[in-house]
């Protein structure tokens, strides 16, 4: 019988072996040309895309979260859409040259990338991080979530087989399989790990930033969606319900609270019901609050990625068949207000705002509670108001008139396809970008001299006068100490004569 201590030691040994193997493979990969790299990346993307449906089903079965058909779409975004966005990016050798200023840019990989994968997106994120690592000649060591080890490992086996068949060094893609938090912590601190890509809970992201290594960690998303009075209500509500019910709300950019102008609140409520929303009564809301957050400030993990029917059953309430989302009317924001938290499930808070200023205040309160830096969604036909929110809200991406969940990751917008969404300094992150291949590159710069600078000669501390100053001094001495000529005027005349002589 293997003890827990033995299992942990085995997990740490597996991690060390994985890093060693990945480092050796990455050293070989350094010599690959852009053409070789691109051939490998394309092969991996195509293999991952082909297995999207099978791996989506496997992820749902293992984690008990989400919808297989929706996870298939996420797998397709994490493979094909990501590939299309990076396929033409130069990542080997000289990648840019400014011939005017004589600056040459050269790409260099980080080395070994430690990739932490969340349980909410266990296969799509694995595809995404593998592709951007391979594109930039990095090796990747993946640490799956303990509840999603098998599906993540299977996703990486698909990637590895395709990469090796396309000519990649064996060992370039590694996956930890023993589900040890200690091994993951040690992975992030391993001396041969050069970069961390951390997608997960706040504690994990904090550990990544505390590892002493360069790290891209992403913060939580508590995304408000504002329905402004000029919005096309029918489309706005449909987008919001489709987004919130997508994969049962497991994308971090999914809307968490509706903020609606009072003038259109009744119309919005009617449209919500038409689109499969169930509005809780006051008594039902109290029961749901206890289910969302049995411990103040903490979301119940049993509701994450679960269907409305499962969540209603946990709360002891009955909802109509076909219900797609559950909505609770709310007026408060805070850790002791469960509906205002990031719920990662098809459960919504709904706030009624008196005007745009009131809506901004509510949105800001929700973001300050737990989503600063991440995302905000708007539905409006008034571009000035959209821009006002974009300028003032402490978020890194603002989606307008679209599904926030899919739009933020580049599915319905022109944003870079990505499953790691930076939150900037608002959320304690190093970047506000949708993380992609460029973030896994060191850029070296070779610069030729294009300007001449003649520093003053050092004569032991004495200040050497300019030639003009020396001539002025001689003229002034020749004229005697009683002269009334302005030295600055003489200096100006001398300078002008010098200019004429040197033409």
C-alpha angles and dihedrals in degrees: 000000000000114000124220090251091052091049091052092050090049090050091052091049090050089052094051092048091048093052092047092050092046092050093052091048092047091053088057091044090057090077095055120115125234089255092053092047093049092050090054094046092050092050092051093047092050093048092048092048091050091054096044096109097045093048092045090057091046091052093052092047093050101041100030088223133121137350121302094219090052094045087053088059091049090050089052091051090047091052116025101024092046091048093050090052095052105028095097096041114115110232104157128075120328107010101171141010130195102203093184096055093028097234120145122196121209125190121227127177124237093231119228116021120202107211119196113200126204126227091234094063103018101156104027092052090047090054092046097049093044093052096050090045094051092044089059097044094253127136118230132216110191125205109196124206110266090243094051106040098123099049093043091048091049091050090053092047087058090050094045095049091051093046095051091045088054091052105271119147113264113255097032091120117050132177129194110224106179100078101228123157089199091054090050091050091050091046090059090051097042110127092228094053109096104181138017126215104192121185114170144067126347094259092054093048090049090051090052092052090046094052095088090241131109105269142182107206126168127217130222122283119225093172119194119202117205120204104200119202094253093056123118091251099197094053094038094055093044090052092048095049092044090050097046093047093046107117086343093289099300097136109096091225092059116123113262103180134025116220110191134183111250091233092065101028096106092049090049091050091053092049091048091056091047089054095052103271120146114211111211123228118232092262093047090048091056090052091048092050091059089049095048095049119011087168115047111257094009125101116225106248089211091074097047111115093353128134122260088247093055092047093047090051090052089052093047096240132124121233129184120267111265095032108156102183138012119225129197121190110233140182103175134071123201148093089280091053105080096193091059093059127093100268103178089209138086092278119115137194115212124203127186115219125202094214143336093287091052090048091053091051092051093046091049092050091052092049092047089052093062118320108069112150098012119091146312130196130211136186111197142126090212107092092189091061091047090053091046090057091044092054097043107036118089095232135114099222133030119195117203124199096345143087106289096207096055096028095058093056091050099261099120101012139056091256118123111274105250142143094206111070116192120220100200123217088316087073099029095261130134093229138033092201132107094257114242142149096302090063090061095058134089109214115212118197128208113196129189121210111261101162130057119221121184109200118206115267115257110231098172098288101314116126112238113220119229118251090254092052090050092052092047090051092051093048091049092049091050091052093053133235095286096063121120097206116129109242091212091056091052091048090052092051092048092050091051092050090050090051092051092048094050096050 
